[in-house]
Amino acid sequence: MSADWRQNPDSAALQERLEHVYWIGGGSGAGKSTIARRIAAKRGLRVYATDDVMADHARRSTPKDSPLLHTFMAMDMDERWVHRSPATMVETFHWFQGEGFTMIIEDLLRLPRESGVIVEGFRLLPRLVKPLVRVSGHAVWLLPTPELRQAVVESRGGSAWRFLGKTTDPDKALRHLLERDRMFTNILRDETQRLNMRAVEVDASLTEDDLAQRVAGILGL
């Protein structure tokens, strides 16, 4: 695979190579994975879940190309989730700042193009995705309300947040995590508006069927 796309990430050639890709980004708890799987199953598409490759991408990264990631990995649990403010957590969280995004592109370029691919995950930042799409409707971001995010946390139970139990103050860690995610969702909202990209506000009144139908319509599926 030629590496010239790294120097020209907005080139027409790269857009053409990724024309079969559909992008579903958004905040945590918005239903990205569920909606992506539903649409893919109905349309016979492949799903590429960016959450599933985070560990692999972390292993493939270096301190030079992913300094925030390696700083994060060197922290203990309290340093990650208790001692830093949510604002600092947003500003320094590696995936929120686009570290490792080139690995997502590399992975996608290796996949066969016989069928379409739905890429989903919070790592899909609008400013990074926009240069890759020839048709703006091939990308959408799901923006959960804080109330929905809280409900998702409660519905998932303690097992989903077991890692916060490794801190000395799990309640504070959870508050920080929720506030960090709220701030990140607001950043996505502002960025999609500024770049004229599509977004869907997701609250508890929106059923899974309705959300899947709306997202499929935006993606032209």
N, C-alpha and C positions, 0 to 999 in steps of 0.2 A: 504494500500500500504506500502510495506516495505521501510524503509529509508536507507537500506544498499547501494543503488546506490550513495548516497551522498559521502560515503567514497571511493567508487570504480567507479567513473564516466566513466572510460574507460573499464569497465568489458564487457566480451563477452555477459553476460546475458542482460545487458542494451542495447547493440547493437542489440541483437535479438529482444528485446521488441520494439525497434524503427525501425525495419527493413522496415516497411511499410511507413516510413516517408521520404519525399523528402524536401530538404532545398534550398530556394532561398534567399540569402542575398545580400548585396550590399549597395552602397551609395544612398543618397536621390535623387529622381528624375530620377532614372534609369529605372523605369517601372516595378518594382518587383510585385506590387499588380496587375497590369493589366495582366502581363504575367502569374502569378499564377492563376488568375481567368480563363483566356482563356484555359490554359492547363487542369485545374481541370474540367471545364465544358465539355471539349472534352473527357476526360478520366473517368469521373464519380468519381472524387476524392473530398475530403473535403479540404477546405482552412482554415488554422489557421493563421490569420493575427496578428502578434505580436504588431502592432500599436494599434489594437483594445483593447488589454488587458492591455495597459500601465497604465491607471488610476486604474484599479482593482489591478494590481501588486503594484502600489504605495501605495494604501490603505492597502495592506497586508504586506507591508514591515515595518521594524523597523529601528531606527537609528543605531542599532548594526549591522544588516546584510546589510544595504544600507546607509552608512554614506554620500556618495556623493549625493545621491538622496535627503536626508533630508536637507543637506546643501543647495542644489539647491532650494528646496521648500521654504526655509526661506529667500531667496534673493528677492529683488524687481526687477522689469523688467530691470532697468538700470544696476543693478549689474549683471544680467544674460547676457545681450546682448550688453551693451555699454562699461562698464568700464573695462572689462577683455579682454585680447588679445585672438585672435582665438586659439593660441597655448594652452593657459591656459584653454580655453573652451573645447578643445579636451581632454586634460589631465584629466579634472575634471568632464566631463559629464558622469553621472552615467551609462546610457545605453551603452555608448562607452567603458566603463570599465567592462562590464559584470554583473553589479549589476542586480538582478532580473532574471538572466538566469535560475536559478534552478526552478523558478516558471513556466517558459515555459516548462521545462521537466515534472514537476508535472502535468501541464494541459494536455500535450500530453499523458502521461501515463494513464490518466483518460478517454481518448477518446476510443470508440470502435475500434477494429482492423479489422472489417469486410471489410473496404475499406481503400485505401491509403490516406495519408494526405500530402498536400503541406504546409509547413511552410514558411512564407515569412516575411521579414522585415530587417531593418538595425541592429537590435539587435543581429543578428546571426553572431557572430564573428568567424572567421575560427578556431582559437585556441580552442574555446569552442565546436564547432560542430564536428571537426575532430575525437575526441575520441568516438563520438556517432554513427559514420557511419561505417558499415562493408564494404560497397561498396563505394569507393571514388566518383564514378559518381553520387551518390544520392545527391550531394550538388554542388551548383554553386553560384558564386557571380557576380553581375552585377555592372560594374564600369563605371559610367557616366563621360564623359569629362566635364571640367569646362564650355565649351561653351554650351553643352546640358543642364547642370544645370541652367545656366543663362536663356536659352530659356524657360525652364520649369517654372521658376519664372515669367517670363514675360507673358507666356501663361495663367498661373493661375490667374493672376490679383491681385488686392489689397486685395480681400477677403481672399485669402489663407494666407496672411501675416499680417492679422489684428492685431495679437498679438504684432507685432513689432511697430505698431502705438501707443502702450501703453508706449513706451519708450520716452525719451526726444529728441532722435536723431534717428528716424527710418532709415534714409539713412545709418548712420554708423552701426546701428544694423544689417541691411541687409548685408552690406559688411562683417561684422564679421561673420555672419551666413554662407554666401557663402564660405568664406575662411576656416572656420571651417570644412564645409562639404568637401571641396577640400582636406584638409589635412587628414580627416578621410578616404576618398576614397583612397588616397595614402597609408595609413596604411593597408587598406584591400588588395590593390594590392601587397604590399610587403609580407604580411602575407600569402596570397594564394600561392605566388611563393615559399616562404620558406617551406611551409607545403605540397607543391605539390598538391594543391587543384585547381579545375577548376574555371576559371573566364572568363568573356566576357567583352571586352571593348565596351561601348555603346556610339555612337555618333549620330548626327542628320541624318546621311545618312543611318542608319540601320532602316528599317521599322519595325513596330510592328509585321507584319507577319513573317518577317525574324528572328526577335529576338525570337518570340515564338517557331518557328521551331528549332532554334539553341539550345535553352534552353531545349526543350523537348527531343532533340537528346542526349544532355549531360546527362540528367536524365534517359535516357532509356525509355522514354514514347512516 
